[in-house]
Amino acid sequence: MTNTTNQVRVRFAPSPTGRLHIGGARTAIDNWAFARATGGTFILRIEDTDPERSTEENKQVILRAMRWLGLDWDEGPEVGGPFGPYTQMERTETYAAALEQLKASGNAYPCFCTKEEIDAKRAKAQDEEGGYSGYDGTCRNIDPEQAAARIAAGEPHVWRLAVPKDHGPIEFDDAVYGHMSFPAEVMDDLILVRSDGTPTYNFAVVCDDANMKITHVVRGDDHLSNTPRQILIYEALGYPVPTFAHLSMILGADGKKLSKRHGATSVEEYRDRGYLPEAVVNFLALLGWSLDGETTIIPPEVLCREFSLDRITKKDAIFDEAKLDWMNGVYIRELEAQRWYELSKTWLAKAVALGRCVPAGANVVPTPNPADPNAPAPEPIQVTDEALAEAAEFVEANPELFVKIFPQVRERLNRLDDVVDKIAFMFWGKNCRLDQKSFQKQLQKEGSRAVEVLEAVRNLMSDESLAWECDAVQDACKELCAQMEMKPRVFFGNVRVALCGNTVSPPLFELLELMDRATVVARIDGVLELLRS
């Protein structure tokens, strides 16, 4: 069973019982990066020994998440390889063969104790002896012929590992935790095969890792307690023990184990919230590992070149979503406009659909003042599937428009979905969805001269002799501001609110150039009508 090539062989072995958890993704990334950095082999293996929860649908969810992250596997489902199959329930013959080997060597024995009997012994031990010390070995010394007769008679039984009574401490050198030692006497005779014939996790994983010639087992430290048990199985089978590397726990900002109460927990949820796969890989790789203690932006190609086990820390990692947002923003700003457009189509369609949802015939749609606790909650904007489909068609038909939009918004995007709020105003048409707070603090503020400013800007923009280009319109507005002897902050604040609905938006004139002149003028007319009334 020895790996004679000395080539690193690592595996990621998820259970198809749900989506790929972000913690599992970190484990997959570390295995993948280690294999790539060492010129080794990265194996994907599906551990589906839980028949009630393991489904083909969940398996496909995991494969999609892996592909989205860019974690290509060298052996596994849909790829194949020399040590397949790579799904546990298709490997039952290998577990049966390993069990026969243990029986022949006297390292496994049948146990006929019922669950009720074991539960009763556990309860008694807890009440009278101060705790449960594990299975007491009741069936270990049953005469082999008697045991065989009971099995032949159909009596239910499990198969247990006969842990050597004279076994010294179970020791190994963990690549993260260093030298580890566990007293063998606290290890009871663990179950290898259940009464229904299915292997337990510890037995199956040892068989699989040995048969697939895994050299390094890189996994979460929640498996650390399993390691001495698995080493006992390796020894009983005569298999070489791989190098273990246990990764620290991922905690939420509150210091507790990352869970749904902290927000999104699956890879697909982060994908659907507008994160880039390379940013997620970068962020997760740094949870418990570092390149040099300082560098934070580490693209996948650098990770695959520089990753090493000796840079993994034992300290629990904190999942800081604010840092992930910042990191994702860095990667977004490095995108080419065409790729951003391709990645952002879902959210671009939503922006278009939301923009078009201003009630028909309404020139201005004020929203309640969020600063007023007595103001009614704003009515949620409902986008129909039909409207979203039409918007998607518009996005597909106008790639040039959105490619031009990207340079104007890239500095304001931390996630791809941020673009919805940034550009929806461009698709309001003649209507304007005014933010009540901005309307009051800017356009209705004493001294803003809003009507005067907007009338002048309206006349300027409607003049066909003025080129409808960013620089030309902006320069003309600056000249107008100077002529009116106004502070630019007040002057342009009026224009921004009238056209964008609030005081915060991407570069105004760069985006106005991409809109229709007549539409922009009509929008100003609507705001003027509201102000005059």
Disulfide bonds with the S-S distance in Angstrom:
none
